[in-house]
Amino acid sequence: MSELQMAPEQLSAFVRGMPKAELHIHIEGSLEPELIFALAERNRVSLPYASVDALRAAYAFSNLQSFLDIYYAGASVLLTEQDFYDMAWAYFLRAKADHITHAELFFDPQTHTDRGVPFSAVIDGLHRACAQAQRELNIQAELILCFLRHLDEASAFATLEEARPHLGKFIGVGLDSSEVGHPPEKFARVFAEARKFGLRAVAHAGEEGPPAYIWSALDVLKVERIDHGVQSLKDPDLVARLVRERVPLTVCPLSNVKLCVFDHLAQHNLKQMLDLGLVATVNSDDPAYFGGYLNQNFVETFEALPLSANDALTLARNSFEASFASPDQKRLQYDRLQACAEGFAR
């Protein structure tokens, strides 16, 4: 297709309306304050905040750890299978409104099992919502189990063992939580074991951590995708490898600003990533905490950076290419995206 030309208001409508995949969404990070308070009341959980407004006012973070502290407090209201279903279904309704047609959701079982919540309650509630999203919303939805990197290897192994009876309900493993001081090598053996089960592999790397963590995620954990990866541009040899091997990066612009990785969205390196040929995608990370779901990330990023309609098309296409959808599913998504672009280009 030739170069897409759009007026600014048309470009905004295009990025909102184009079909897209979301590959970096922590489902616990979609837990809005209103739902936190509703679940707290249902489960008789006491919260250290007087109101929804007081909780939302606490969302001023100086770094990743300051966010994680409040994130884990919010997750304390999740106790039953129905809670996890309600949380995921609320996300899928927003995903539908944002024209997300494929979603791969991260979930953190250790956050819950360490509180005595059964693993089955976590995954069964999430899986039920995924099945309903596919059936009723036409969203292809998958789950990726993430290990908490601030916990030890033994805890990750125990979680993988708990997950074995549920292997048909999730497609891969990931690595999240506090990055600095917890290099990927710490979980090399766990990822090797997960690969024996046929699970895909991704990992957070290069958000606050150095480019070396991205190298390790690729070479030690054998991941297929890098979550964040914005620090990769500090290492030209790494960039060359990522471009050559078409390793996707699941970039989260509003999250990067909220956690002070960049001071302002106008300083973000997403445009530079695309110009270098990196397989960058746009995602919302923890949207309830970071100021917006996927379309909000697109709209604000396109307002702040000199991104074009062709960049939007590339980002959406990258999101499907980077997904773990089947080749047939990807072809269908590409066709839908192309039809949308052609409709706007007329």
N, C-alpha and C positions, 0 to 999 in steps of 0.2 A: 504494500500500500504506500502511496506517495506521502510526503510530509503533511501531517495534519495541521491545519491552520484554524485557530479558534480565538474568538474574542475572550477577554478575561472572564466575563460572566458565563460564557458558554463553556469555558474550560472548567470552571467550578462545578457546573452541572454535570459535565462529563466525568470528572473524578468521583463525584458522588454516585452517579448512576451506572458506571461501568461495573460488570461482574469482576469479582476479585476474591482471592484467597487470603485468609489470615492464618499465619503459621507461628506467631509468637504472642500467645494470649494465655496468661496464667488465670485459670478459671476462678481461683480464690481471689484474684485481683479484680474481678468484675463485681465483687460483692459491694453493692451500693449501701451507703449509710442507712437508708430507709429499710432495706431488707435486713441489714444487721440488727436493727432495733426490733423488727418484726420477729426475727428468729430468736432473738434474746428473750422476748416476751413469751414466745411459744415454748421455749426450752427452759425458761426460768433461769437465765444466765444473767449475772450482774455485770454491767459494763462500767468502766471508769469515766464515762462521759454522760453529761446530764441530758443531752438531746442530740438529734441528728445534726443540727447546726454546730454544736460544740465539737462533735466528732469531725465534721467536714473542716472546721477551722483548724484542726490539728494536722491537716495535710500540707504542712510546710516542711519540706525535707531538705537537709543539707548534704546528704549522701545516701548511698544504697542502704546502709545499716539503719539510719534513722527512719527510713521507710519501712524496712523489714520489722522493726519493733512494733509499729502500729498495725502492720499487715497481719502479724501473728495474733495480735489482740483481737482483731476483727474476726479472724478464723475461729476463734473460741466458741462462737455461737453455732457452729456446724457440728451437729451431733448425730443426726439420723439420716437414713437413705433419702427421705423426703427432702431434707434440708439441701442435700447436694443436688438433687433433681431440680428443686426450685431455683437454686443459684444458676445452674447451667441453662435452664429453660429461659430465664430472664435474659441471659446473654444471647441466646439464639434468636430471641425476638428482636433484639437490637441488631444482631448480625443480619437478619433478613432486611431490616430497614436500611442497612448500609450496603445492600446488594452483595453480601458475602455469599458465595455459592460453594465454598469449600473451607472448612475450618479444622485445624489440628490444635486441640486444647491441651495445654500442660496442666497436670495436677500434682500436688505434693502430698502423698499419703502420709509421710512421716509427721507432717504438721498435725495430723489428726490421730494417727495410731499412737503417737506418744502421749496423747490425752486420753487414751482408752477407747477411742472410736474404732469399731471393727473395720478392717480393710474392705470387707465386702460391702459395708454401708456406703463407703466413699465411692467405690468404683461402680457399684450397681446403680446408685442414684445418677451418676454422671452418664453411664452407658445408656440408661433408660431415656435420658434427655437427648442424647445423640441419636438414638434410633427414632425418636419422635421428630427430631429436626429434619432428618432425612425423609421421613414419611410425610410430614405435614408441611414443611417449609422448603423442601427440595434443596436442603443444605447437606452436602456430603460432610459428615462429621466424624472425626477420629480423636483418640486420646493418646497422650504421651506421658508416661510416668516419669517424673523428675526426682532425682536424688538430691537431698539437701547437702550442699558441699561443706557447710560448717559442722555437720555431724561426721562421725567417723565411718571408716570402711565397713566395720562390722554391722552398723545400723543399716547401711545401704544393702549389704548382702541379706540381712534379715528381711528387708522390705521386698527385695526381689524374690525371696522364697515365699513370702506371703502372697505375692502376685501370681505365682505359678498356676494355681487353679483357675486364674482369670485371664490366661494368655490370649484368649480369643476376643477380649474386650478392649485391648489397647494395642497399638502398633509399634511403639518404640519406647526408648528411654532417653532421658535428658539429664542435665546437670544445672542446678540453679542455686539461688541464695548467695550469701556473701562470697564475692569472687576473690578479692585480694587476700593473699595468705593461704589460699586453698587451691593449688594448681591442679590441673586435670590428672596428673600422674597419681594423685591420691586415690583415684577410682579406676585405675587401669584394669584391675582384676575383675571388678564388678561389671564393667562394660564388656570385657571379654566373655564373661559368663552369659550376659544378656544376649550377645550375638549368637551364642549357641542355640538360643531359643528362637532364632529367626527375627529378632527385634531390630528395628532401625535405630540409629543413634544420632543424637544431636547434643550440643552442649553450649551453654553460655560461655563466651570467651571474648576478651577485648572490649568489655564495657568500661569498667574501671581498671581491669587488669591489663598487663602489657601484651604486645604482639606475641611474645613467647608463649603465652597461654593458648593462643590460636594455633600456633605450630604444634603444641602438645596435644590439643584436642584432636587435630587431624592425624598426627602420627602415632600417638599413644592410645587415644580412645577410639580412633578410626571413625570419627563422626562424618556424616554426610552433609551436615548443615551447621553453620556457625550462628548462634543466636547473639545478636548485637554486632560485634565485630568492627565497631567504629574506630578502634585503635589500630586497625590493620594498616591504615594509610601512613603510619609512622615507619613502616618497614617495606621499602620498595620490592625487595625479594619476595616477601609474603604476598604483596599485591599481585605480583607477576604470577605466582603460583595459583592464587585464588581465581584469577582471570583465566589462566590456562586450563585449570581443572573444572572451571565453572562451579565452584563451591558457593552455594547461596549464603547470603547474609540476611538475617531477619532483623532489620533495623527498626527502632522504635523512637521516632523523633521527639514526641512530647515527653516521653519518659526520660530521654537523655537530658532534656532541659530541666525537667522537674527534679532530677537527681544530680543536677549541676555538672554533668559531663560536658555540656556546652552551656555558656552563660545565656545565650539567646538563640532562638531558632534560626535566625539569619546567619549564625556562625556554623550551622550544621554542615557536615561534609557529604550529605547524601548526593547532591548534584555532582560533586567531584567523583564519588563512587561510580555513578552512572557513566560519566565521561571517560573514566578509566576502563570501562567494560566489566565492572564487577556485577555479579548477579544479586543486586540489592533488592529488597522488598520493604514495604511499609507495613507496620503492625502497631498494635496498641499496648502490648505488654500487660499493664495492670490498670485498665482504663478507669475504674472507679476512683483510683487514687491520683492518676496522672493527668486528668483534665480532658479526657475524650476517648471515644471509641474509634474505630478504624477510619470512618469518613472524616471525623474531626482531625485526625492526624494528617490525612491527605490534604484537606482544605487549608489548614493552618500552615503546613509545610509548603504548599504551592504558593501561598500568599507571601511567605518569607523568603523563598529562594527562587532563582530564575529558572524554573522548571516549565517545560513545554507540554503540549498535548502528546507529543511523541514520547516524552519522558513518562507521562502517565500511562500510556499504552505499554511501554517497556516494563514499568513497575508491576502492572497487573499481570502481564504475560510472565514475568519472572516469578510472580507468586504462584502461578500454576505449575511452572516448570520446577520450582523448588519443592513443591508439595510431594507427598508420598501417594498421591492418586495414581491409579493405573494408567497406562498409556492411552487406553480408550477414553477414560474419564478426562484426561488432559486434552485430547483432541476435541472433545465436546466443549470443554471450557474455552479453548482457543477460538473455536468457531463462534461461540456466543460473544466473546470479547470483540472479535473482528466485526461481527454484525453490528454491535453497539457502536464501535468506532466509525463504521461506514455510515450509520444513521446520523451521527453527529456531524460528519464531514460533508453531508449533502447541502 
